[in-house]
Amino acid sequence: MATKLDYYAVLEISRDANSDEVKKAYRRLAMQYHPDRNPGDASAEARFKEISEAYDILKDDQKRAAYDRFGHAAFEGGGPGAGGFDFGGGLGDIFEQMFGDMMGGRRGGRRSGSDIQVQVSISFTEAFAGVRKPITVPTRVTCESCDGTGSADRDQGAETCPTCHGAGKVRAQQGFFLVERVCPTCHGAGKVVRNPCTVCRGAGTVERDRTLEVAIPAGVEDGTRIRLSGEGEAGGKGAQPGDLYVHIAVEPHPIFQRDGANIYCRVPLRMTQAALGTEIEVPVVDGSRAKVKVPAGTQTGENFRLRGKGFSVLRSSARGDMYIQVSVETPQHLTRRQRELLDEFEAEAEDHARANPESTGFFSKVRDFFEGKL
C-alpha cells in the first residue's frame, strides 16, 4: 500500500500554522492544481485530491488534534476518529454502519428524512455585516391530514409490523453469515398502516415548499456551509427529519477584494499625485470613509494599512485590516501643453539622477554590460 504524505507537507505549511495559514495554503494550491485548470493531467488531479484530503483534516480542530497525535492511523482501521467500522457492537451494528444509507438512512430503526442542500447568494457587504435571508425549500413535510401517522384513522394509527416486529429489518442465516436487510413489509419503518391516509397514501409526509429564515453571521466566507439540524425533509411515519445544509456564495464587489479577514482596495493615482504626495479619501466596506496620506515619491504596489477595517473573524472578536494598494497611472491622450511640460520635466530629469534612482541605476548597469564591465 502506498505511503501517504504528511498532510502538513502536502499543504506546504509548518505544523504550527494557524487556521488562516492553512486556508490560504489550500486556496493557493487548489487553484494551481484544480482539474479545470489542468485538463487531462492525471498527476495534477492526484495532487488536487491529496490537497483536498489534507485540508479536510487540518481545517477541523478535532481531526487535526487526532492527526497530530496518531498520524494517518487516526483515520484508518478503527483508530481514534477513524472512518472505519466499529466492531464493538456486534455483527448487527456492523451491518447498520455498512448499509445504513442504502437501507433508507434509518435512525433508531425508522426511515429518517433526507438531508437537503441549497445555495444562497449574498452580497459582499452582507457577508461583512451578517444578514438574515428568507429561503424557500422544496421538501417533504409532515402530512397534516394524518399528523404524520400515514393512517386515515388517527385513533388507530399504525400497527407494529408483524414481519420484523418493529425493528424495521429482518435477518436471515446463510451458511456461517447472518445477513440483514430492510423489512419487505414495512420498508424499514417498523410499522404498517392498515387504512392508509388518502392525502399522503400512507407515507406520513407530503411534498411542499417551505419558507424559513437563515441567520448568516458577519464575516462568513464564500463556500461556507451552514447546517440547520432537523430542517430537512420530514421522516416517514414520525421518524427523525433530515438536516438542511445552506451553502453560501458571496458575490464579488466592484471595489473591494477579500483575502480571509483582510480587504484590499486598489486605488489608481495620477503620476503627479504619486510624485508630489497627496491625501485621498477612500470608501470603507462598512459605508464610512477614511483619509489616507500618500507621501511624495510613492511607487506602484505600495500598500497603506487601515487597522481593524476588514472583516470580522468568525467565532472571534478580532477584525481584519484593510489595505489600500497604490497603482500609479501613466497619463494618456496628452494636450500640446501637457506634452511640452513633460518634455521640460524629462530634460530636467536627465540632469538629476536622484529624481529617478531606479531607472538611472538600471540603465547604468545596462551601459556597463554593453561595455563588457559586467
Secondary structure, DSSP 8 states (H G I E B T S, - for coil): ------HHHHTT--TT--HHHHHHHHHHHHHHH-TTTSTT-HHHHHHHHHHHHHHHHHTSHHHHHHHHHHGGGGGSTT-TT-SS--GGG-HHHHHHHHHTTTTT-EETTEE----EEEEEEE-HHHHHH-EEEEEEEEEEEE-TTTTTS-BS-TTT--EE-TTTTTSSEEEEEETTEEEEEE-TTTTTSSEE-SSB-TTTTTSSEEEEEEEEEEEE-TT--TT-EEEETT-S---GGG-----EEEEEEE---SSEEEETTEEEEEEEEEHHHHHH-EEEEEE-TTS-EEEEEE-TT--TT-EEEETT-S-B-TTSS-B--EEEEEEEE---S--HHHHHHHHHHHHHHHT-GGGSHHHHHHHHHHHHHHTT--
